[in-house]
Amino acid sequence: MHRVFLVALLYLLSSTSAIWPQPTHYQNGSQILWLSCTVEADYKSRSVPVTAKSLESNYRRDAPRVNQSSTFPNDILTAAFDRFMWNAMNSTFVPWKFFPRGTGSPIPQPVTNVTTLIRQCIQHITIEETTTNLSSSTTSIDESYSLSISANGSVWISVASTNGAIYALNTLSQLFYATPDGSIYTPYVPVYIQDSPVFEHRGLNLDISRNYISPHHVMRTINAMSFNKLNRLHLHATDSQSWPLEIPALADLAAKGAYRNSSIWSVADLEQVQSHGTSRGVQVFLEIDSPGHTAAIAYAYPDLIAAFNEQPWVSYGNEPPTGQLKLNDSCVTTFMNTLYGDLLPRVSPYSDYFHTGGDELNANVYSLDPSIKSNSSDIIQPYFQSFINHIHSLIRAQGLTPIVWEETLLIWNISLPTNSTIIQTWKTSSVAEIVAQGYQVIFGDSAHWYLDCGYGAFIDPSPKNPQTPIVPPYLDWCSPMNNWRQIYSYDPRVNISTSDQKLLLGGEIQIWGELTDPVNLDGKIWPRAAAAAEVLWSGPTGPEGVNEGVTRRLAEMRERLVDLGFAASMVQMEWCLQNQGGCTQ
């Protein structure tokens, strides 16, 4: 039994480094420690240390939840530690898939046969604050951490921010596995990790408007993001198809613009989601796309929208229904003042950014706008510039930085301050052009980082159109699907000079909502978004970095996500995981 265990253990240690995203520096040994003992946790700062004991029985699924003593200096750290213990003690992740068939169980069974091993336990977890200003903000802060596990069962974590502590505890949890009888162990002691992110902005852009995505499902997504060290959730909150956000000052917007009353995010819902993000180290910010992608406003305020649901829709928009805010109408100015006056003060305590969209503006719409009557970009551009100047002044007045899509700058030549505007791209070729002009960029190339591609068109062929472009095999515009290897191979630094790379603020992997709802959300996002998370945290490797070792580590992250309750899609066939080297070519 013991010889089989050692063979399996050596195979595990040789085949995976266990942690995703890959740390900056990682060393490990092969000693086993167990997490089935009483663990003492304490926090050390430059002031007075606080200590509290945490009994493992408090964290068992079959035991009543007990509020732990106030171990840490704020509720976020206390909750993060509680989450680590709860998830670790209730894990059922036995990594049998990563062992050759016939090797035996990854650990000896039953545990009672190895009582000499079980006495070696994690005894103490210390989180040391290295700064006097421990903050949960995610903007321009030190998110680094160091983590060590000594042979005597002491865990030491050193951080400069609350986010660093959250990430360190998430990393710590990835070092543990379950036995079939429910004991929890790590086979990697001693451990030393020094870790920090390459990019500041590590995000997911989630469309919650084309199909309703509930606050509950968004908060679940935040949990998985935090586990993968993603720190920005960009909510594409409204679009032409629906307006799900409650705006008390404009009550009809959601009452008439949402799909139905149960598909509305209340004021409390939005605050809860943003607060939940803060507690997980994920800053949640909104995009209210404008002046395009605003047709849903017409359900409540039809006089503000030009060319609403105009036919043929392909002449007036990328998707039905058509319609855009009028650009030369004082009523639109009043509307935007009211909208932003209601919304911005509510989101600014949780956000550093506000996204104003500006993409896919259709010039033909303004030929039907009585105040413009032209589809000439030369005529439309000054009105667009005035619109952007106005709403961005409202955003900056709330201490927020505006973000716009690349078309605002590159197609419409809108003048934007380089020191207080962020440009988000979705084309690889755009990044170099934008940083060359001195703007900070959030990248997310559609050919690599669009998660909704490859699922087919949502448009049906019209029986009235013999020349319909909707023909077999009914592909969507961005097919094929971006599998995880394609996502992992993305390197936004290509053709960017070393001096301009400092303007790469970070990136977002993106999922648009035409064919996405809560039922298929998990499987579309995970584990492919985890591949992007490692690019953003550990740095791009390009295609050269795609290899079997990455496959095995991501497959393990997938198993951990499943263990946490996420319906994450497959990474690799079990036979390939059990036969390392057998599925390469």
HELIX and SHEET records of a PDB file:
HELIX    1   1 HIS A    2  SER A   15  1                                  14    
HELIX    2   2 GLU A   56  TYR A   59  5                                   4    
HELIX    3   3 ASP A   75  MET A   89  1                                  15    
HELIX    4   4 TRP A   96  PHE A   98  5                                   3    
HELIX    5   5 VAL A  111  VAL A  114  5                                   4    
HELIX    6   6 THR A  115  ILE A  118  1                                   4    
HELIX    7   7 THR A  162  SER A  173  1                                  12    
HELIX    8   8 PRO A  215  PHE A  227  1                                  13    
HELIX    9   9 PRO A  248  LEU A  250  5                                   3    
HELIX   10  10 ASP A  252  GLY A  257  1                                   6    
HELIX   11  11 ASN A  261  SER A  263  5                                   3    
HELIX   12  12 VAL A  267  SER A  279  1                                  13    
HELIX   13  13 ALA A  295  TYR A  299  5                                   5    
HELIX   14  14 PRO A  302  LEU A  304  5                                   3    
HELIX   15  15 TRP A  313  SER A  315  5                                   3    
HELIX   16  16 SER A  330  VAL A  347  1                                  18    
HELIX   17  17 ALA A  363  SER A  367  5                                   5    
HELIX   18  18 SER A  377  ALA A  397  1                                  21    
HELIX   19  19 GLU A  406  LEU A  410  1                                   5    
HELIX   20  20 THR A  428  VAL A  435  1                                   8    
HELIX   21  21 SER A  446  TRP A  449  1                                   4    
HELIX   22  22 TRP A  484  TYR A  488  1                                   5    
HELIX   23  23 GLN A  501  LEU A  503  5                                   3    
HELIX   24  24 LEU A  521  ILE A  525  1                                   5    
HELIX   25  25 ARG A  528  SER A  538  1                                  11    
HELIX   26  26 PRO A  543  GLY A  545  5                                   3    
HELIX   27  27 GLU A  548  ASP A  563  1                                  16    
HELIX   28  28 GLU A  574  GLN A  578  1                                   5    
SHEET    1   A 7 HIS A  25  TRP A  34  0                                        
SHEET    2   A 7 ILE A 184  ASP A 195 -1                                        
SHEET    3   A 7 TYR A 145  ILE A 149 -1                                        
SHEET    4   A 7 SER A 154  VAL A 159 -1                                        
SHEET    5   A 7 HIS A 124  GLU A 129  1                                        
SHEET    6   A 7 VAL A  39  LYS A  44  1                                        
SHEET    7   A 7 VAL A  50  SER A  54 -1                                        
SHEET    1   B 3 HIS A  25  TRP A  34  0                                        
SHEET    2   B 3 ILE A 184  ASP A 195 -1                                        
SHEET    3   B 3 TYR A 177  ALA A 178 -1                                        
SHEET    1   C 8 GLN A 283  ILE A 288  0                                        
SHEET    2   C 8 ARG A 232  THR A 238  1                                        
SHEET    3   C 8 HIS A 201  ASP A 207  1                                        
SHEET    4   C 8 LEU A 504  ILE A 511  1                                        
SHEET    5   C 8 GLN A 440  PHE A 443  1                                        
SHEET    6   C 8 ILE A 422  GLN A 424  1                                        
SHEET    7   C 8 THR A 401  TRP A 405  1                                        
SHEET    8   C 8 TYR A 353  HIS A 355  1                                        
SHEET    1   D 2 ILE A 305  ALA A 306  0                                        
SHEET    2   D 2 GLN A 324  LEU A 325 -1                                        
END                                                                             
